C-alpha cells in the first residue's frame, strides 16, 4: 500500500469548496464569449470611470455641491 492518498472527484460535490474545485472554468473561458470579452471591457472602461471619478470629486465640484446642499437646507428651514 502506498502512502499517497487516492484522489478522485466526488460524484456530487456537496460542499462549496468541492464545487469550486470541480468547476470547469477552462471550458467556460474557451466556449463562452462573455468570459473572453470581460477582461477587455474591464481594461477599456477602467480609465473612463477613473476620469469620471476625478471630475466628480474635484475640489471645485465638491465645494459647489456643498453650497447647493447648504442652500437646500436653508430653504427647507424657511418652510
VENWOVEN-V802748 format. One record per helix or strand of 3 or more residues. SS is the DSSP state (A for helix, B for strand). FROM is the first residue (numbers start at 1). TO is the last residue. If there is no record, write none. Layout:
ss=SS from=FROM to=TO
ss=SS from=FROM to=TO
This chain:
ss=A from=16 to=22
ss=A from=25 to=31
ss=A from=33 to=56
ss=A from=59 to=78
